[in-house]
Amino acid sequence: MSRRFTALVVVAVLLAAPLLLGNAFLQRVAALVMLAAISASAWNLIGGYAGQVSIGHAVFFGAGAYSALLVYKLTDWPPIAGAPVGVAVSLLLACVIGLPTFRLRGHYFSMATIAVAELIRIVVSNWQFVGAAVGLMGPAVPRSLADLSFLSPLPYFYLFAAVLAVLLFLTWQMQRSRMGFYLGAIRAGERAALSLGVPVLRYKLLALLLSAGFTALAGSLYAVMVGFVDAESALGILISVQMVIIAALGGAGTLFGPLLGAAILIPLQETTNALFGGGGTGLTYIVYGAIILLIARFRPGGLLELLHWRRRRVA
Amino acid sequence: MILLQVVVGGLLLGAVYALFSSGLTLIWGMMNVVNFAHGDFVMLAMYVAFLGYTVLGLGPAWFIPLAAAVMFLFGLLVYFALIRHVSRGPMLAQILSTFGLALLLRYSAFWVFSANFVTLPDTLVGGNFAIGGLRLQASRLVAGATALLLTIGLDLLLTRTALGGRLLAVAEDRAAAQLVGIRPDRMQALAWGIGAASTGIAGGLIALFFYISPTVGESLALIAFVTVCLGGFGSVPGALLAGLAIGVIESLSAYLIGPVYQDVVVYALFVLVLWVRPQGLLGRA
């Protein structure tokens, strides 16, 4: 009872915090934390729970982002109308990528996902129809509420938080269901899981589909907020890497790990960018590299594991 | 005739690919770990060569061995400080550790050397050869021939010497190797040293005719993955054949389809190989 109460208070404070901050920079950072938490939590489904380390999730993110602005460009509908298209394209891509690569284990899968993502990035950045090297723009001036174009970052924060809540609820349900245990078995040892009668391929694909769909949604939301997309910002390898790092920092395969990771890394990244301007990007990734290396070396379970470990010791 | 020129150019480039890829395949064969930072090792070696030339005033005959020595030590450092501790851990940790290293190296290079491309003067190994109507750049010819010889040398080291036997024994069965008095830890460290030294020499050779930039490792890493997959994980002769094949395929597709798509063709080939024959051409299932 008291734990549930504490959780409610924490959520309420988190939701109210941006309102109280009253600083547009901090509010923007809060919105970006939510957005990064969505894509990292989506990655977590396949990369964390199922243990299939994809380093090519930018493909799905990019599908969502490009679909939003492409639908706007072609039909003049609000960009968010492209989100279902992005999700559909993503699911299709997930099947095309997943079916062949899922026969590969471990490092092979990671290498294949990098290669596919780079392949698609190069093709897109040379494809006139989707803007090639120039990219795509959203509506310059908001025409109606449906364009979801706001000056204040607050509406974005609440929109992203709502999507994140849905995703985390689904993840929580999944974790407690048969699928959660199946994925755990697959992560622990694919051959053993298979020999115990776990339909490995089906559940890996299911996890990838869920993951791809929500990653695409995150991409669409990103495009709606920023109003611009090009190959580097939506399909670059660093987009994929960011999802992995955020999830791994907080704790891959845990419910709140990605949110924790996003809450630490995104403010860090935005601060270095604000302090050092364009040159900060390089510094950000030096820090990223160092963090990911240190987690892997000293705390492969992520920060959340540290917390649980201490709680068990105290209890 | 142009086609032949393209093919020979591809073979020369492919030999260099084979050299640094055989380092990756050695590391994989020894301990089932993929070095995601392998391309950035090559990048680092290129900068070592560059600094060797600009700061120390060394010629290619000196700065290439220098790069190899520096990278050998760097490989040992990476093994003892990082890989040794994650190699028994979860797979995510293995992937993250070398991936983190890749990011760290790539963007540290950005920080130190800036994003600008630098090149060594192309008169370092200057001149062109004309052989039977083919025109070959001397720098590429030297790079290709050296890389080819060294890759064959590495294979001979592994298959014909006692040291190579010890390395392969650990690759085959760690526990059994330990029982006959081989220290697996030492052998694995050595594999990282040799693997990194191969990037050192390859980096020095590539620097003779190619621009140097912090991000050059990104595409080189993918080329190494493709080479290793195509040749079969752990197989040096496989890496040699695959490297040569990829050099030719890359050059041909650049010539026939356009330079932008040369990487696309190679990556597509990679996915195809993973799909059809995951164990590679010469690999065992």
Interface residues (C-beta under 8 A of the other chain):
Chain A: G47 G51 V53 I55 P100 T101 R103 L104 G106 H107 Y108 S110 M111 A112 I114 A115 V116 E118 L119 I122 V123 N126 I237 V241 V244 I245 A248 A252 G282 L283 T284 Y285 I286 Y288 G289 A290 I291 I292 L293 L294 I295 A296 R297 P300
Chain B: N32 V33 V34 F36 L82 H85 V86 G89 P90 M91 L92 A93 Q94 I95 L96 S97 F99 G100 L101 A102 L103 L104 L105 R106 Y107 S108 F110 W111 E218 L222 F225 V226 C229 V260 Y261 D263 V264 Y267 A268 F270 V271 L274 W275 P278
